[in-house]
Amino acid sequence: MAKQFASAGDLTEKKISFDEIGRDLWAFTAEGDPNSGIIIGDESVMVIEAQATPRLAEKVIEKVRSVTDKPISHLVLTHYHAVRVLGASAYRAPTVIMSDKARSMVVERGQEDWDSEFVRFPRLFQGHESIPGLTWPTTTFSSSMTVYLASAGWT
């Protein structure tokens, strides 16, 4: 009999922290996992890492709304793991950014990864029925890119 992943038995609710770690830079974490970063620009907001489900992403959005009413214009997905990206639809961000390499991982093993992580991380997939499907970027890049959240810009 295969040994169960430790995370498969982790069903307890985690304490959420939302801390300003720099001017207009916020960290959302639930006792270390899941994590999202937030950058508040002059006119809009960028979120880094989407969460596993739209239900979990709504918790991030709620925290963002506690500090700004600026629209979430960009969602950055730094790598492909189902627990980091499948909540993307909740943000309704017009721009979803992923590297070319990360996008190729969605093509190669997106559904396989989702199926595997769904079993391994039951706490993170509560509300899984709200996931509309695999997450696809609207914008990709090969090595670097600059994103402007307003006229002053952030990189």
C-alpha positions as CSV (number, residue, x, y, z in Angstrom):
1,M,0.0,0.0,0.0
2,A,1.4,3.4,-1.0
3,K,2.0,5.9,1.8
4,Q,-0.4,8.9,1.7
5,F,1.1,12.4,1.1
6,A,1.2,14.4,4.3
7,S,-0.8,17.2,2.6
8,A,-3.6,14.7,1.8
9,G,-4.3,14.5,5.5
10,D,-4.1,18.3,6.1
11,L,-7.7,19.4,6.2
12,T,-7.6,22.0,8.9
13,E,-8.4,25.6,8.1
14,K,-5.3,27.9,8.0
15,K,-5.0,31.3,9.5
16,I,-4.8,33.9,6.7
17,S,-2.2,36.7,6.9
18,F,-2.3,39.8,4.7
19,D,0.7,42.0,5.4
20,E,2.2,45.0,3.7
21,I,5.8,44.1,3.0
22,G,6.8,47.3,1.2
23,R,5.1,50.4,-0.2
24,D,2.0,49.0,-2.1
25,L,3.4,45.5,-1.9
26,W,1.3,42.9,0.0
27,A,1.7,39.2,0.9
28,F,-1.3,36.9,1.3
29,T,-0.5,33.6,3.0
30,A,-2.4,30.9,4.8
31,E,0.3,29.7,7.3
32,G,2.7,29.4,4.4
33,D,0.4,27.8,1.8
34,P,-1.2,29.1,-0.4
35,N,0.6,32.3,-1.1
36,S,-0.1,35.2,-3.4
37,G,1.6,38.6,-3.9
38,I,-0.1,41.8,-4.6
39,I,1.3,45.0,-6.2
40,I,-0.8,48.1,-6.1
41,G,0.0,50.4,-9.0
42,D,-1.1,54.0,-9.6
43,E,-4.2,52.8,-11.5
44,S,-4.5,49.1,-11.1
45,V,-3.5,45.9,-9.2
46,M,-1.3,42.9,-10.2
47,V,-1.8,39.6,-8.3
48,I,1.0,37.0,-8.4
49,E,-0.2,33.4,-8.1
50,A,-3.9,32.7,-8.4
51,Q,-4.7,30.0,-5.8
52,A,-6.1,26.5,-6.4
53,T,-9.8,27.5,-6.8
54,P,-11.9,30.5,-7.5
55,R,-13.3,30.0,-3.9
56,L,-9.7,30.5,-2.5
57,A,-9.0,33.3,-4.9
58,E,-12.1,35.2,-3.5
59,K,-10.2,35.3,-0.1
60,V,-7.3,37.1,-1.8
61,I,-9.7,39.5,-3.6
62,E,-11.4,40.2,-0.3
63,K,-8.1,41.2,1.2
64,V,-7.2,43.3,-1.8
65,R,-10.5,45.1,-1.6
66,S,-9.7,45.9,2.1
67,V,-6.8,48.1,1.0
68,T,-7.8,49.4,-2.5
69,D,-10.7,49.7,-4.9
70,K,-8.4,49.8,-8.0
71,P,-9.2,47.1,-10.6
72,I,-7.2,43.9,-10.8
73,S,-5.7,44.2,-14.3
74,H,-2.9,41.6,-14.3
75,L,-2.5,38.1,-12.9
76,V,1.0,36.6,-13.1
77,L,1.4,32.9,-12.9
78,T,5.1,32.2,-12.1
79,H,5.0,28.5,-12.8
80,Y,2.5,25.7,-13.4
81,H,1.1,23.8,-10.5
82,A,-2.6,23.3,-10.4
83,V,-2.7,24.5,-6.8
84,R,-1.2,27.9,-7.9
85,V,-3.3,28.6,-11.1
86,L,-6.8,27.1,-11.2
87,G,-8.4,30.0,-9.3
88,A,-7.5,32.4,-12.0
89,S,-11.0,33.0,-13.3
90,A,-12.1,34.7,-10.1
91,Y,-9.8,37.7,-10.7
92,R,-11.4,38.5,-14.1
93,A,-8.1,40.1,-15.0
94,P,-7.9,41.1,-18.6
95,T,-4.2,40.1,-18.7
96,V,-3.0,36.7,-17.5
97,I,0.8,36.4,-17.8
98,M,2.8,33.2,-17.9
99,S,6.2,32.4,-19.3
100,D,6.4,30.4,-22.6
101,K,7.9,27.5,-20.6
102,A,5.1,27.5,-18.0
103,R,2.5,27.6,-20.8
104,S,4.1,24.6,-22.5
105,M,3.8,22.7,-19.1
106,V,0.1,23.4,-19.2
107,V,-0.1,21.9,-22.7
108,E,2.1,18.9,-21.8
109,R,0.7,17.9,-18.4
110,G,-1.9,20.4,-17.3
111,Q,-4.8,18.0,-16.7
112,E,-2.4,15.3,-15.3
113,D,-1.1,17.8,-12.8
114,W,-4.6,18.9,-11.8
115,D,-5.7,15.3,-11.3
116,S,-2.6,14.5,-9.2
117,E,-2.8,17.7,-7.0
118,F,-6.6,17.3,-6.5
119,V,-5.9,14.0,-4.7
120,R,-2.8,15.3,-2.8
121,F,-4.2,18.6,-1.6
122,P,-7.8,18.2,-0.6
123,R,-7.8,21.3,1.6
124,L,-6.8,23.5,-1.3
125,F,-9.4,22.1,-3.6
126,Q,-12.4,22.8,-1.5
127,G,-14.8,24.5,-3.9
128,H,-13.2,22.7,-6.9
129,E,-16.6,22.6,-8.7
130,S,-16.1,26.3,-9.5
131,I,-13.0,25.7,-11.6
132,P,-14.0,26.3,-15.2
133,G,-11.0,24.4,-16.7
134,L,-7.3,24.6,-17.2
135,T,-5.8,28.1,-16.9
136,W,-4.4,29.6,-20.1
137,P,-2.4,32.9,-20.3
138,T,-3.4,35.8,-22.5
139,T,0.2,37.0,-22.6
140,T,3.4,35.0,-22.6
141,F,7.1,35.9,-22.6
142,S,10.3,34.0,-23.3
143,S,12.9,35.6,-20.9
144,S,11.5,38.9,-19.4
145,M,8.9,41.5,-19.8
146,T,7.9,44.9,-18.3
147,V,4.4,45.5,-17.1
148,Y,3.0,49.0,-16.6
149,L,0.2,49.4,-14.0
150,A,0.0,53.1,-14.8
151,S,2.0,55.9,-16.3
152,A,4.8,55.6,-13.7
153,G,5.1,51.9,-14.3
154,W,6.4,48.9,-12.4
155,T,8.8,46.3,-13.7
